[in-house]
Amino acid sequence: MRHNKKINHLGRTKAHREAMLSNMAVSLIKHKRIFTTTAKAKALRIYIEPLITKSKVSNKTTEEATHNRRIVFAQLQDKYAITELFSKVADKIGDRPGGYTRIVKTGARLGDNASMCFIELVDFNENMLKDTKKVAAKTRRSRRKMSATTTEETSTPKEKATAKKVAALKEKIADTDEQIIDVSVDSVETIESKETDSILSAEEELVAIDEPKIVEETNLGRRKIDSNGDF
């Protein structure tokens, strides 16, 4: 009985399994993504992530770095993959504390209906990195905003439609209020201008009425003086 034995033998002997995982690890380091079955991908993740951790030599001396290179080379047996792992891959995953690979299922394989997937290095998928950068930082929200968002999320399409109609009506009412205010301002200005014009015209009429009286009085005084002959 194989109680508490979690190793997936993958239907192969130990030598065959180690050779297969070594070749798959080399392919993943070189190409950054490979397509395989889900069972092999999970076994490869357990195999390759300790080797990638060995490649992070930023805080280590040259002796430790060379020692780690020799340990990884004993597993992979490929000098090109070692140089790629300790140069480009190590620079990319230097700040990541584990979880260097991602498994994405792609469906079932035709023929034997095996579960298929692809396994890739996380830091070399540029599309996924762009999506994570676009995520906004968390900010403090007030209760009013949270309640508004919750009501928007829980509202039905009919409620959303009615809310849009109410907002449109409010905008129309605001526009009409602005127009009324403009009209009232214009009317006040016109009324004031009319009042001033009427006042000026009344003053002009009074002056025009008073002038002939003065002329007549002066003429009468002259006539009296001429008749008396005093002057």
DOTI-533063 format. One record per residue (C-alpha): y, z, x; chain. Coordinates in steps of 0.02 Angstrom, whole numbers. Each point is the difference from the previous one (the first is absolute). Example, Ala and Ser with C-alpha at 12.3 -4.5 7.8 and 13.67 -1.06 7.14 Angstrom:
! residues 2
     py     pz     px chain
   -225    390    615     A
    172    -33     69     A
//
This chain:
! residues 231
     py     pz     px chain
      0      0      0     A
    177    -41     60     A
     96    146    -71     A
    180     19     61     A
     -8   -161    102     A
    161    -94    -41     A
    -20   -146    120     A
    -20   -168    -87     A
   -136    -90     98     A
     52   -168    -78     A
   -183    -57      4     A
      2    -13    190     A
    -65     93    150     A
    115    108    105     A
     21   -130    139     A
     33   -140   -124     A
    123    107   -100     A
    100     52    155     A
      9   -179     63     A
     57    -62   -170     A
    136    134    -16     A
     59    -34    178     A
     19   -186    -37     A
     88     36   -164     A
    121    120     87     A
     42   -133    131     A
     32   -128   -138     A
    112    122    -94     A
    103     40    156     A
     24   -184     41     A
     32    -68   -176     A
     69    158    -84     A
    -99    -40   -160     A
   -181    -46    -37     A
    -98    -32   -160     A
   -167     88    -22     A
   -100    104   -122     A
     68    167    -59     A
   -144     98     79     A
     28    -79    171     A
    188     26    -13     A
    -21    185    -35     A
   -119     17    148     A
    122    -97    110     A
    144    114    -49     A
    -97    152     59     A
    -42    -92    161     A
    168    -74     49     A
    129    133    -45     A
    -52    121    140     A
     14   -145    123     A
    176    -40    -62     A
     47    183     22     A
    -59    -12    181     A
    121   -144     28     A
    154    108    -37     A
     45     46    179     A
    188     26    -15     A
    -13    187     36     A
   -138    -13    129     A
     -8    -26    187     A
    -66   -156     83     A
   -165     84     41     A
    -29     47   -182     A
     50   -176    -52     A
   -125    -81    117     A
   -133    122    -56     A
     31    -46   -181     A
     -6   -185     43     A
   -171     23     79     A
    -66     97   -150     A
     58   -135   -121     A
    -64   -139    113     A
   -172     82      0     A
     -1    -22   -189     A
     79   -172    -19     A
    -49    -92    161     A
    147   -122    -17     A
    145      8    123     A
    114   -111   -105     A
    -20    113   -150     A
     35    152    112     A
    164    -73     64     A
     51    -46   -179     A
    -45    174    -63     A
     92     96    138     A
    156   -110     -5     A
     49    -75   -168     A
   -105    106   -117     A
     43    163     89     A
    186    -39     -8     A
     -8    -33   -187     A
   -105    151    -49     A
     81    122    121     A
     87    102   -137     A
   -142     -4   -127     A
   -108    158     -6     A
   -163    -83    -52     A
    -46   -119   -142     A
     20   -157    104     A
   -104   -114   -113     A
      7    -54   -181     A
   -144    -62   -109     A
     41   -114   -147     A
   -140    -57   -115     A
     -6   -186    -44     A
   -139     -4   -128     A
   -185    -44      1     A
    -83   -131    110     A
    -86   -146    -83     A
   -188      1     21     A
    -45    182     32     A
    152     76    -92     A
     44    108    150     A
    166     93     -5     A
    120    -90    116     A
    165     57     78     A
    112    -24    149     A
     44    133    128     A
    164    -11     95     A
    112     97    116     A
    135     82   -106     A
    149    -28    116     A
    -31   -187     18     A
     18    -44   -185     A
    185    -45    -10     A
      1    -27   -189     A
    -60    177    -35     A
    123     72    126     A
    145    -89    -89     A
    -53     75   -166     A
     -3    175     72     A
    174    -24     75     A
     71    -51   -168     A
    -54    163    -81     A
    158    103    -25     A
     15    177     63     A
    -19    140   -126     A
    165     67    -63     A
     42    150   -105     A
     13    -42   -184     A
     84     97   -138     A
    -87     49   -160     A
    101   -123   -102     A
    -54   -147    107     A
   -180     59     -1     A
      3     17   -189     A
     78   -173    -17     A
   -133    -77    111     A
   -139     89    -95     A
     69    -59   -166     A
     12   -178     66     A
   -179      7     61     A
    -68     76   -162     A
    104   -108   -118     A
    -84   -140    -98     A
     61   -182     -2     A
     81     28   -171     A
     96    150     65     A
     56    -99    152     A
     62   -141   -114     A
     98    122   -109     A
     74     82    154     A
     59   -171     62     A
     80    -36   -169     A
     89    168      0     A
     65    -33    177     A
     64   -172    -54     A
     89     76   -150     A
     80    132    110     A
     64   -135    117     A
     75    -96   -148     A
     85    157    -65     A
     72     36    172     A
     67   -179      9     A
     82     14   -171     A
     79    167     48     A
     74    -81    155     A
     69   -143   -105     A
     77    123   -126     A
     82     97    141     A
     71   -162     71     A
     66    -51   -171     A
     78    170    -31     A
     88     -4    168     A
     67   -174    -36     A
     57     52   -174     A
     94    152     68     A
     88   -110    127     A
     49   -127   -132     A
     63    137   -118     A
    105     77    137     A
     72   -169     48     A
     41    -37   -183     A
     86    169    -21     A
    107    -27    155     A
     45   -176    -60     A
     50     66   -171     A
    106    138     76     A
     90   -123    114     A
     31   -121   -144     A
     72    141   -108     A
    118     52    138     A
     56   -179     23     A
     34    -16   -188     A
    103    160      0     A
    103    -62    147     A
     26   -167    -88     A
     59     88   -159     A
    119    117     91     A
     88   -138    103     A
     84    -93   -145     A
     66    166    -73     A
     84     39    165     A
     76   -175      7     A
     65     17   -178     A
     76    171     36     A
     89    -66    154     A
     67   -149    -98     A
     63    115   -139     A
     90    109    128     A
     86   -151     74     A
     56    -56   -170     A
     74    170    -40     A
     93      4    165     A
     71   -173    -31     A
     57     45   -176     A
     87    160     51     A
     78    -74    156     A
     -4    164     93     A
    -84    -68    148     A
//
